[in-house]
Amino acid sequence: MITLNRKLKKEHSPPTIGLTTEPVKRISIRDKLLVKEVQEMEENLPATCSVKFEDPNLLSEFILTVAPDEGYWKGGKFKFSVIITEEYNMAPPRVKCLTKLWHPNINVDGDICLSLLRQTSIDEHGWAPTRRLKDVVWGLNSLFTDLLNFDDPLNIEAAEMYNKDKVKFQVKVQEYISKGKR
C-alpha cells in the first residue's frame, strides 16, 4: 500500500528542473479508490477476520480469512479469494471460497450466495457504487452468523439437512472443519 501511495504522490508532484524522471504510469481510478478503501477495510476488520496481500503493490487481489468464534463453524478457518476488477466500484469484487465447507450459502465449487456480491438483486441489497470493501468483508463474515439463509440456499443439500436434522448438520460441518485442519 505504501508503494502505491508513493506512486500517487509522484504522479501529482511537479517535475524537478534539470533532472530526468522516469515516465509516470497513469494510476487507474480503481487503484486510487483502493488505496483509501484498503486502509479503511484494515482499520475496520472484524476480530474474526484477517487479510493477506500476496503482493503488497497489488491492492486489487487479496485473501480474506474468516475464523468464526461462535456458531456452527466455530473453530474453522475459511479462506476467500477477493479480486477487484477494473470495473470497480460500478461492479462488485469477484469472491470465491477457497476452503471446502458445508454451508447452505456456499457450494462445493466455492460460489457464494450473498446479495451484495451480485450486480443486481431481487431484494435490493445487491451491489451499489456506494458499497465498499469493508462491506464485502463484513458480509462474508456474517455468512457464518446472522446472514445465514436456509430459505434460499445455494447448497440445497446442506439447507435440507439443517431443516431435517440439526445435529447431523452440525456433525457434517465439523467433519469439513476437521478435514481443513489436516
N, C-alpha and C positions, 0 to 999 in steps of 0.2 A: 504494500500500500504506500509506503514511504516513497518508493521509486516512482510510482505513478503521480504522486503529489509533486515530486520534483519536476517531472515532465510537464505537468500542467503549469507550474510556476515558470519554467523555462520558456514555454510557448508564449506566455504573456509578458515576459521581461523584454526591455528594449535591447537591441543589438549593441554590442560593445564596438567602439570605433577602433579600427586598425587590427582587430583580431578576427581571424576566420572562425566561423562557427559551423558546426555540422547542421545539415538541413533538418528542420524541425518537422517531425511527422505529426500530422493532424490527429488529435485525440477525438474519438467518436463521442457523440452525445451520451451514448450508453456508458462509456468509460468515465465520463465526467460525473454522471449520476452515481455510478458505482463507488467512487471514492467516498462520497458522503454517506451513501446507504450502507456500505460495508462497515464503516465506523459506527453508524447508528445501530446496525444489527448486532455488532460485537458488544456494544455497551448495554444492549437490552436482551441479551441471551437468557433464556430460562435456565435455571440451575441444572436442569436435566439435559442440557444441550451443549455441544461443542462444535466448533467449525475448524476445518483444516484446509488450507490452500496448498495444493501441491506445488504451485509456482506462485510465490508472493507477488510477482509482477502481473499475474493474470487473475484479476478480480472477478472475471465472468464465469469461473468454474471453481467449485469447492465441494467438499464432502461435509455433510451435516451428520452428526451422530446424536441420536436421541437415546437416553438411558432412563426410562421411566422409573420413578421411585414409589409408585403406587399402582394399583390395578392389576389386571391380568398379565401385563407384560413387565411387571416389576422384576428387576434383575437382568433384563436383556439389554443388549446394545444394538441399535438398529441404524445402519448407515444409509444415507440418501445422497445420490449424486445430483447436484444442482448446477444447471447450465443456463446462463443468461444469454439469450440470443441478441443479435444486433437490433431486433425489433423492440426490445425492452425500452421503455415501460408501457408501450402500447400493447404488448403481448406478455403473457406470464412466462416465468422461467420454466424450463423443462426439468422435471424432477422424476427420478427413478429410485425405487428402493433397491439397494444392493444386497440386503440381508433377507434370506428366506425366513418367512414368518407366517404364522396362522392368524389372519386378521380379516375381518369382513370387508374392509375398505382398501385392502392391498392384495392384489392377486399374486399368483406364483411367478409371474413374469416381472414383478416389481412395479406394475402400473398402479397408480394411486387414484382413488376416488375422493377428491377434495375440491369442492366447488371453486375455491379461489384460484385453483390451478387451471381452470377452464376459461377459454376466451369468452364463451357465452354460457350462461347457466340459467336453468329454469327458475331457480329460487332467488334470482337476482343477487346472489352472493359471489358471482364469478369475478374474473379479473377485471380491474379498472385501473386506469393510469394513476390513480391516487394511491394505489396499494404499493407497499414497499417490501423489501427483502425480509424485514423483521416480521411482517405479517405472514409470509410464507413459513418462516421458522416456527412461529407460534402456532400456525395452523397444523403443521406436521407434528409438532409436539402434542397438540390437543387430540390428534387421532388416537392417542393412547389413553386419553381420559374422557373429556366431555364432548368431543366431536365424533365419537363412535356412532356409526349409523348401521343398525342392523335391519332397518326397514327398506333401504335401497342399497343393497350391498354390491360390491364388485366381485367379491368371493362369496357366491351364493351358498356353497357348501359350508363354509365357516359360519355364516349367519344362521343357516338352518340348524347346525349342530348347537349353536348357542341357544336358540329358541327351544330346542328339544331337550337338551341335557347340558346345563351349565358346568357341571362337574367334568363331564367328558371334554367339553370345550377347553376348560382350564388345563386339563391334563395334556391335550394336544398342543396348546400354546407353550406349555413348559417343555414339551418334547422338542419343539423347534428351538426354544431358547437354549436348551442343553446342547443341541447339535451345533449351535453357533459358538459355543464356548470352547469347543474342542480344538 
